[in-house]
Structure formats: C-alpha cells, structure tokens
Amino acid sequence: MNTTINTLAVKISHLQFSWPGQTPLIKDLSLALDAGESLFISGPSGCGKSTLLNILAGVIPVQEGKIWIHGRLLSELSNTAKDQLRGEEMGFIFQQFNLIPYLSVTDNILLPTYLYPKRLHAAVAQHGSVTHALQYLVDRLGLSQSLLQQAAHQLSIGQQQRVAAARAFIGKPSIVIADEPTSSLDWNNQSQLMDLFLGLADEQNTALMMVSHDERLSPRFDHTLAVNQWATEC
C-alpha cells in the first residue's frame, strides 16, 4: 500500500520513553497504521502498554522519537492543540468505560458531537443527521431503544461497554484506542463484541488500536505488537 505520513492514521518513528531515574520503558518503537487497519497490542501488566496509549493520545509528552496522528506531529502541537486533536480524531474505549454516570445513554454517546463540531459534521455527513448516526450505532451494537434515556449508572457492564463503543465511534474519528475493553466478559461475549468493533472500524475506515491480555483475539487483527518487541524489561 502506498502511503505517506499525511494519509496514515498513526505513524511512530523510533519512540523511546522512560520514567525519571529508570531505564527506558519503551525503546526504539516504530510502526505505521493506515486508515481502516487494526493493531493488537499484547503483553503483561506493567510493561508500558497503557503508557504507550497515553503517549499516542498526547497525554504524556513524547521524549524521543516522533509520532504523527492523522498527519500532525505531536511534538509540534501546543497542549490546547493536542486536546483538540484528541477530541476530533480519536475515540476511546476504556477498561472502566468512563461514562458520565448521571447522563443518559443518548447524551453519553453524543458527547463527542456536543464538544467537537468536526465529529458532529462527520456524523451528519455519514448518516444524514446526528439522530440517525445515534440510531445506527445503537442498532449496530445491539443496544435496546428502551435504554436510551436511562442514566449510565443504571446499565449492566455489557451495556456500558457498548455505550462506550458507540461514543468512541460516533463522528468517524481517525483512530479508536481501546484499552482492555473486553476483559470483564466471557469468551463468547468478547468474541461477539470484537466482531462489532472491527466491523465498525472497517465500515468507517477508522484505525483500531487495542490492548488486551487475551492472545486469542489477535488473529482477528491486521497487525500485532507484543511488548517484548519494544519494552526493555518484559
């Protein structure tokens, strides 16, 4: 595939990172992920997987090396610009979901469209209206209509995961980053949810980067990355 930095969803070049006074946690990591491609990141706890995701999100500054997100070099952006880039180009599915408990399912899903006009315009361009975008994701992820006005804290774990996924994918972000999103599910439910995540990423031409301990999921992804390929102590 012929790609340039400007067309790649993510490009990492010779990334290194260490906490103060410690040996490098991430050493000489390089990778490229095109729009619509998926990456499975695996390895034991404490080896830098979540640190890597936080660096990619611009939460932790790049120390050495370079990272481009949707053609923009992170090290050249102000904190405000990083916040804007994160909101416009990235969706997140966290292990603890990070839904706003007192907001309804609808408001939790639509939150990126309230905060970032680019996500709103993309949702409208894709589905004709933000209401249709919401409906599509709710149907696609198997959420009941009866849940839409419920507060997030009233949902089951499985329902919260699907709401978090809908929030991440609404408005066609360039990248969705998922940190152990299926760890609390049994294998059948994990497998079903991964089919949905990967299907949505393919439909929206969104790059999907997922961290998981469960190696059984890795064959579903275009690329795999084990922490022992770049973490010095694992």
ChimeraX attribute file (.defattr): number of C-alpha atoms within 10 A of each C-alpha:
attribute: neighborCount
match mode: 1-to-1
recipient: residues
	/A:1	4
	/A:2	5
	/A:3	10
	/A:4	11
	/A:5	19
	/A:6	13
	/A:7	15
	/A:8	20
	/A:9	26
	/A:10	23
	/A:11	23
	/A:12	19
	/A:13	15
	/A:14	14
	/A:15	20
	/A:16	20
	/A:17	24
	/A:18	15
	/A:19	9
	/A:20	7
	/A:21	6
	/A:22	8
	/A:23	12
	/A:24	17
	/A:25	21
	/A:26	24
	/A:27	18
	/A:28	17
	/A:29	16
	/A:30	15
	/A:31	12
	/A:32	17
	/A:33	23
	/A:34	23
	/A:35	19
	/A:36	20
	/A:37	21
	/A:38	22
	/A:39	20
	/A:40	22
	/A:41	21
	/A:42	22
	/A:43	20
	/A:44	13
	/A:45	12
	/A:46	12
	/A:47	19
	/A:48	22
	/A:49	22
	/A:50	14
	/A:51	17
	/A:52	18
	/A:53	18
	/A:54	15
	/A:55	17
	/A:56	22
	/A:57	22
	/A:58	22
	/A:59	14
	/A:60	13
	/A:61	14
	/A:62	18
	/A:63	12
	/A:64	15
	/A:65	16
	/A:66	18
	/A:67	25
	/A:68	20
	/A:69	26
	/A:70	20
	/A:71	15
	/A:72	17
	/A:73	15
	/A:74	21
	/A:75	17
	/A:76	11
	/A:77	13
	/A:78	11
	/A:79	14
	/A:80	9
	/A:81	13
	/A:82	20
	/A:83	14
	/A:84	14
	/A:85	19
	/A:86	20
	/A:87	20
	/A:88	23
	/A:89	21
	/A:90	27
	/A:91	27
	/A:92	26
	/A:93	25
	/A:94	18
	/A:95	17
	/A:96	15
	/A:97	19
	/A:98	14
	/A:99	23
	/A:100	14
	/A:101	14
	/A:102	13
	/A:103	16
	/A:104	19
	/A:105	30
	/A:106	22
	/A:107	21
	/A:108	21
	/A:109	25
	/A:110	23
	/A:111	19
	/A:112	23
	/A:113	22
	/A:114	12
	/A:115	13
	/A:116	16
	/A:117	14
	/A:118	18
	/A:119	25
	/A:120	23
	/A:121	16
	/A:122	20
	/A:123	24
	/A:124	17
	/A:125	14
	/A:126	16
	/A:127	15
	/A:128	12
	/A:129	15
	/A:130	21
	/A:131	13
	/A:132	14
	/A:133	21
	/A:134	22
	/A:135	17
	/A:136	15
	/A:137	20
	/A:138	22
	/A:139	11
	/A:140	15
	/A:141	20
	/A:142	14
	/A:143	19
	/A:144	10
	/A:145	12
	/A:146	7
	/A:147	16
	/A:148	19
	/A:149	12
	/A:150	16
	/A:151	18
	/A:152	23
	/A:153	15
	/A:154	14
	/A:155	15
	/A:156	9
	/A:157	14
	/A:158	16
	/A:159	18
	/A:160	20
	/A:161	25
	/A:162	24
	/A:163	26
	/A:164	25
	/A:165	27
	/A:166	29
	/A:167	25
	/A:168	24
	/A:169	26
	/A:170	25
	/A:171	31
	/A:172	26
	/A:173	26
	/A:174	25
	/A:175	30
	/A:176	23
	/A:177	22
	/A:178	24
	/A:179	21
	/A:180	20
	/A:181	24
	/A:182	23
	/A:183	14
	/A:184	14
	/A:185	14
	/A:186	9
	/A:187	14
	/A:188	9
	/A:189	13
	/A:190	18
	/A:191	16
	/A:192	11
	/A:193	21
	/A:194	17
	/A:195	13
	/A:196	17
	/A:197	20
	/A:198	19
	/A:199	13
	/A:200	21
	/A:201	23
	/A:202	16
	/A:203	10
	/A:204	18
	/A:205	18
	/A:206	25
	/A:207	25
	/A:208	29
	/A:209	22
	/A:210	23
	/A:211	22
	/A:212	22
	/A:213	16
	/A:214	15
	/A:215	13
	/A:216	10
	/A:217	15
	/A:218	18
	/A:219	10
	/A:220	15
	/A:221	17
	/A:222	13
	/A:223	14
	/A:224	17
	/A:225	15
	/A:226	16
	/A:227	20
	/A:228	14
	/A:229	13
	/A:230	20
	/A:231	21
	/A:232	15
	/A:233	13
	/A:234	15
